[in-house]
Amino acid sequence: MNDEHLAEVLVSRAAEAHRLATKILRDSAAAEDAVQEAALAAWKGRSKIRNADNLAGWFTTIVVNV
C-alpha cells in the first residue's frame, strides 16, 4: 500500500463518510469536521495498516470512532 492509494481511498470515501457522520452527529457542519479529523487520523496512522485490502472499512471505523 502506498500513500497515493490511501489518498485515493480517502477522497473516494469522503461523501459516504460525511453521510455516516451526519447520521451519527445530526449536524452537517460537525460531520464535516469529524470527517476531516478522521482523514487526518487515517493519514497519520497509515503505517499501522495491517490489511490494505480493507482500507474503506478501516476508514469507516475511524469515522465512527471520531
MDAnalysis code that builds the backbone (N, CA, C; Angstrom):
import MDAnalysis as mda
import numpy as np

u = mda.Universe.empty(198, n_residues=66, atom_resindex=np.repeat(np.arange(66), 3), trajectory=True)
u.add_TopologyAttr("name", ["N", "CA", "C"] * 66)
u.add_TopologyAttr("resid", np.arange(1, 67))
u.add_TopologyAttr("resname", ["MET", "ASN", "ASP", "GLU", "HIS", "LEU", "ALA", "GLU", "VAL", "LEU", "VAL", "SER", "ARG", "ALA", "ALA", "GLU", "ALA", "HIS", "ARG", "LEU", "ALA", "THR", "LYS", "ILE", "LEU", "ARG", "ASP", "SER", "ALA", "ALA", "ALA", "GLU", "ASP", "ALA", "VAL", "GLN", "GLU", "ALA", "ALA", "LEU", "ALA", "ALA", "TRP", "LYS", "GLY", "ARG", "SER", "LYS", "ILE", "ARG", "ASN", "ALA", "ASP", "ASN", "LEU", "ALA", "GLY", "TRP", "PHE", "THR", "THR", "ILE", "VAL", "VAL", "ASN", "VAL"])
u.atoms.positions = np.array([
    [0.851, -1.177, 0.000],
    [0.000, 0.000, 0.000],
    [0.891, 1.232, 0.000],
    [0.580, 2.169, -0.885],
    [1.356, 3.395, -0.912],
    [0.469, 4.591, -0.548],
    [1.113, 5.714, -0.339],
    [0.386, 6.911, 0.088],
    [-0.643, 7.354, -0.947],
    [-0.314, 7.222, -2.219],
    [-1.227, 7.637, -3.281],
    [-2.524, 6.820, -3.233],
    [-2.394, 5.526, -3.013],
    [-3.579, 4.667, -2.934],
    [-4.449, 5.057, -1.739],
    [-3.838, 5.300, -0.609],
    [-4.602, 5.710, 0.570],
    [-5.307, 7.035, 0.301],
    [-4.620, 7.978, -0.318],
    [-5.234, 9.274, -0.627],
    [-6.454, 9.083, -1.527],
    [-6.356, 8.206, -2.503],
    [-7.486, 7.920, -3.393],
    [-8.672, 7.360, -2.608],
    [-8.395, 6.455, -1.706],
    [-9.468, 5.861, -0.898],
    [-10.122, 6.927, -0.024],
    [-9.338, 7.759, 0.611],
    [-9.896, 8.791, 1.488],
    [-10.775, 9.753, 0.702],
    [-10.320, 10.164, -0.466],
    [-11.103, 11.086, -1.284],
    [-12.378, 10.411, -1.784],
    [-12.256, 9.178, -2.230],
    [-13.424, 8.486, -2.782],
    [-14.472, 8.158, -1.720],
    [-14.081, 8.053, -0.478],
    [-14.999, 7.703, 0.609],
    [-15.508, 8.919, 1.380],
    [-15.063, 10.111, 1.026],
    [-15.400, 11.310, 1.789],
    [-16.908, 11.563, 1.859],
    [-17.595, 11.462, 0.736],
    [-19.040, 11.742, 0.728],
    [-19.799, 10.726, 1.587],
    [-19.460, 9.460, 1.448],
    [-20.119, 8.440, 2.260],
    [-19.798, 8.628, 3.741],
    [-18.548, 8.972, 4.034],
    [-18.152, 9.214, 5.424],
    [-18.930, 10.396, 5.998],
    [-19.143, 11.414, 5.185],
    [-19.892, 12.579, 5.642],
    [-21.349, 12.208, 5.927],
    [-21.947, 11.395, 5.066],
    [-23.328, 10.950, 5.316],
    [-23.422, 10.170, 6.626],
    [-22.475, 9.280, 6.835],
    [-22.465, 8.487, 8.062],
    [-22.295, 9.379, 9.292],
    [-21.329, 10.276, 9.228],
    [-21.084, 11.172, 10.360],
    [-22.286, 12.077, 10.629],
    [-22.961, 12.498, 9.576],
    [-24.155, 13.336, 9.748],
    [-25.255, 12.555, 10.453],
    [-25.411, 11.279, 10.101],
    [-26.411, 10.454, 10.782],
    [-26.078, 10.289, 12.258],
    [-24.801, 10.141, 12.552],
    [-24.384, 9.944, 13.944],
    [-24.505, 11.241, 14.737],
    [-24.011, 12.337, 14.151],
    [-23.931, 13.607, 14.878],
    [-25.168, 14.493, 14.729],
    [-25.967, 14.215, 13.685],
    [-27.161, 15.011, 13.396],
    [-26.837, 16.483, 13.178],
    [-25.669, 16.723, 12.591],
    [-25.223, 18.087, 12.322],
    [-24.211, 18.025, 11.181],
    [-24.550, 18.627, 10.057],
    [-23.704, 18.535, 8.865],
    [-22.335, 19.187, 9.062],
    [-22.307, 20.335, 9.721],
    [-21.031, 21.027, 9.940],
    [-20.129, 20.215, 10.870],
    [-20.709, 19.666, 11.918],
    [-19.925, 18.831, 12.834],
    [-19.451, 17.572, 12.122],
    [-20.279, 17.045, 11.224],
    [-19.897, 15.859, 10.455],
    [-18.719, 16.165, 9.538],
    [-18.731, 17.333, 8.931],
    [-17.609, 17.736, 8.071],
    [-16.315, 17.790, 8.881],
    [-16.384, 18.373, 10.055],
    [-15.207, 18.431, 10.936],
    [-14.751, 17.026, 11.320],
    [-15.701, 16.158, 11.630],
    [-15.367, 14.795, 12.029],
    [-14.690, 14.029, 10.900],
    [-15.180, 14.200, 9.682],
    [-14.573, 13.514, 8.541],
    [-13.164, 14.028, 8.300],
    [-12.966, 15.314, 8.415],
    [-11.615, 15.877, 8.260],
    [-10.681, 15.338, 9.337],
    [-11.166, 15.287, 10.563],
    [-10.370, 14.746, 11.669],
    [-10.055, 13.267, 11.437],
    [-11.041, 12.526, 10.950],
    [-10.848, 11.099, 10.670],
    [-9.842, 10.896, 9.543],
    [-9.927, 11.710, 8.507],
    [-8.985, 11.597, 7.390],
    [-7.561, 11.887, 7.858],
    [-7.414, 12.889, 8.706],
    [-6.092, 13.203, 9.249],
    [-5.582, 12.065, 10.126],
    [-6.454, 11.509, 10.940],
    [-6.066, 10.376, 11.795],
    [-5.667, 9.175, 10.936],
    [-6.414, 8.937, 9.862],
    [-6.091, 7.821, 8.968],
    [-4.732, 8.046, 8.317],
    [-4.492, 9.263, 7.871],
    [-3.215, 9.573, 7.221],
    [-2.050, 9.390, 8.204],
    [-2.228, 9.904, 9.401],
    [-1.170, 9.776, 10.409],
    [-0.959, 8.327, 10.838],
    [-2.023, 7.517, 10.785],
    [-1.932, 6.128, 11.221],
    [-1.672, 5.144, 10.094],
    [-1.334, 5.645, 8.923],
    [-1.183, 4.766, 7.759],
    [-0.099, 3.709, 7.925],
    [0.880, 3.953, 8.770],
    [1.933, 2.953, 8.974],
    [1.423, 1.748, 9.778],
    [0.252, 1.904, 10.404],
    [-0.319, 0.833, 11.226],
    [-1.295, -0.049, 10.456],
    [-1.500, 0.239, 9.176],
    [-2.463, -0.526, 8.374],
    [-1.967, -1.951, 8.226],
    [-2.816, -2.883, 8.633],
    [-2.458, -4.300, 8.550],
    [-3.051, -4.961, 7.322],
    [-4.221, -4.492, 6.885],
    [-4.896, -5.121, 5.758],
    [-5.259, -4.052, 4.727],
    [-4.402, -3.865, 3.745],
    [-4.628, -2.842, 2.725],
    [-5.818, -3.180, 1.838],
    [-6.323, -4.402, 1.923],
    [-7.480, -4.798, 1.123],
    [-8.782, -4.220, 1.671],
    [-8.765, -3.726, 2.896],
    [-9.978, -3.204, 3.506],
    [-9.789, -1.776, 4.019],
    [-9.188, -0.942, 3.203],
    [-8.958, 0.442, 3.614],
    [-10.268, 1.190, 3.838],
    [-11.263, 0.906, 3.020],
    [-12.550, 1.586, 3.165],
    [-13.167, 1.266, 4.528],
    [-13.159, 0.018, 4.913],
    [-13.695, -0.378, 6.215],
    [-12.901, 0.215, 7.359],
    [-11.589, 0.241, 7.194],
    [-10.708, 0.817, 8.211],
    [-11.026, 2.301, 8.402],
    [-11.194, 3.021, 7.289],
    [-11.512, 4.450, 7.373],
    [-12.898, 4.657, 7.987],
    [-13.852, 3.831, 7.625],
    [-15.201, 3.948, 8.188],
    [-15.166, 3.783, 9.702],
    [-14.365, 2.849, 10.174],
    [-14.209, 2.635, 11.617],
    [-13.642, 3.884, 12.288],
    [-12.673, 4.500, 11.655],
    [-12.091, 5.723, 12.212],
    [-13.149, 6.820, 12.272],
    [-13.953, 6.971, 11.219],
    [-15.004, 7.983, 11.202],
    [-15.968, 7.744, 12.358],
    [-16.398, 6.542, 12.551],
    [-17.336, 6.216, 13.642],
    [-16.693, 6.546, 14.990],
    [-15.443, 6.219, 15.161],
    [-14.769, 6.478, 16.433],
    [-14.575, 7.961, 16.691],
    [-14.347, 8.722, 15.642],
    [-14.185, 10.176, 15.813],
    [-15.521, 10.777, 16.194],
])
